Amino acid sequence: MKKVIRTEWVNVNDMSGFLLYSAYFSWKRKIENSLLPHDLTLVQFILLVSIGFLVRDGEDISQNDLAKFLRFDVTMTSQVLRNLERKGLLSRSQKEGDERAKFPKLTESGEHKIQEAAKDLLKTEDDFFSSLADKKSDLDEFLRGVLKKEIADVN
């Protein structure tokens, strides 16, 4: 006779992680659709916007530091940046004495592209979170808290 092991079943809809996962993929799908007319993926948009933000005061940032800032894989970051460079949205330079490190900068075309794409993305994000009304800042604060702990655990 086969022995049956009884387990307590978990309702995934009662799991915070699953709810976060589901919300993320719903958000991601809508955001990616808003970026399609701009010929950008979400990762490409994040990289372009982050480069613009991080080098706004004339400072250089290396690809590796950019990947670390975003918690992205270094190899994936390099591949996506190479693709964006081919599209003419950024340039990558090297510094004398440090030929392996590359420093991305937005081109004029890249700056224009993120300005146009950001309009659609921000509208989509506003629509997605509209049910939260005045509680969106609470969600943002909560997520920053989760990430702060996660980053501390990794470092």
C-alpha positions, -999 to +999 in steps of 0.1 A: +000+000+000+013+034-010+017+059+018+002+093+012+020+123+026-003+150+037+009+185+032-006+219+039-013+236+007-004+273+003-026+297-016-002+317-038-025+346-036-017+349+001+020+351-006+035+386-008+063+375-031+038+360-056+017+391-055+048+412-062+058+389-090+024+390-106+022+428-103+057+432-117+049+411-148+016+429-154+034+462-151+063+451-173+040+439-201+022+472-202+055+492-200+071+472-228+040+477-250+044+515-244+080+513-255+073+493-287+066+523-309+100+537-298+118+505-308+131+501-272+130+474-247+125+481-210+162+472-203+173+495-231+152+523-217+165+518-182+201+519-194+196+550-215+177+569-187+203+559-161+232+570-183+215+604-188+209+607-151+244+596-140+264+617-164+242+648-162+269+668-144+296+658-169+309+629-149+318+597-167+305+563-156+320+530-167+298+502-181+307+481-150+297+509-126+265+514-145+257+477-142+265+477-105+243+508-100+214+491-116+221+457-102+223+443-138+246+416-151+278+431-165+279+410-196+242+416-204+248+454-198+277+453-223+257+435-249+227+459-246+249+490-247+267+476-279+232+473-295+223+508-284+255+521-299+248+504-332+214+522-332+232+555-327+216+562-293+249+563-274+286+563-279+312+545-258+346+559-253+378+545-236+403+564-215+440+562-221+456+537-198+423+519-192+415+504-226+392+477-213+368+500-195+341+517-217+323+549-208+288+553-224+273+587-232+240+595-248+240+609-284+216+637-293+195+610-309+195+590-277+185+620-256+156+627-280+146+590-280+143+588-242+124+621-240+098+608-264+096+573-249+094+586-213+062+605-221+044+572-231+061+552-203+051+576-176+015+578-188+014+540-188+028+539-153+004+565-141-025+545-156-012+512-141-009+526-105-041+548-107-060+525-084-036+533-056-045+570-058-027+587-029-011+555-017+015+552-045+041+570-024+035+544+004+042+516-022+074+534-034+086+538+002+078+501+010+097+489-022+127+511-014+128+495+021+127+460+006+155+469-018+176+485+009+175+454+029+182+432-002+211+453-012+226+452+023+222+414+024+241+411-009+269+435+002 
